[in-house]
Amino acid sequence: MCDKILLNYMFGLTLFLMSSFLMWKFYDHVLMLLICIEFVVVIVLFNIFMMLMNLSMEFYMLIFMVMFVMEGVMGISMVVLIIRYKGNEYMKSLSLVW
C-alpha cells in the first residue's frame, strides 16, 4: 500500500515538473500557458482522485471535475476576449491596462 502511494506521488511530481518546464518554454503565448495550466489541473485532479479512492469517497470527484471544467471555460473565454480586443495573444503585447 505504501509503495502504491509513493508511486502515485512520484508520478504526480514528474507530471508537475514536466508542466512547469512547458510553462517556461511556451511563455510567449497566452493560449499555450492556458494549456499548461490545464495540464497542472489534470495533475491535481489525478492526485485528488488517488486520495479519495483510498478513502472510498469517489463521488466527491464529480464536484472537483465540475469546478475544473468551469475554470477551463472561463480561461478559454478570457483568451477569446483578449484575441478579439487585442488582435493577438502574445504575452508581450498584454499589459494590466487595456
C-alpha positions, 0 to 999 in steps of 0.5 A: 500500500505504501509503495502504491502511494509513493508511486502515485506521488512520484508520478504526480511530481514528474507530471508537475515538473514536466508542466512547469518546464512547458510553462517556461518554454511556451511563455510567449503565448497566452493560449499555450500557458492556458494549456499548461495550466490545464495540464497542472489541473489534470495533475491535481485532479489525478492526485485528488482522485488517488486520495479519495479512492483510498478513502472510498469517497469517489463521488466527491470527484464529480464536484472537483471535475465540475469546478475544473471544467468551469475554470477551463471555460472561463480561461478559454473565454478570457483568451477569446476576449483578449484575441478579439480586443487585442488582435493577438495573444502574445504575452508581450503585447498584454499589459494590466491596462487595456 
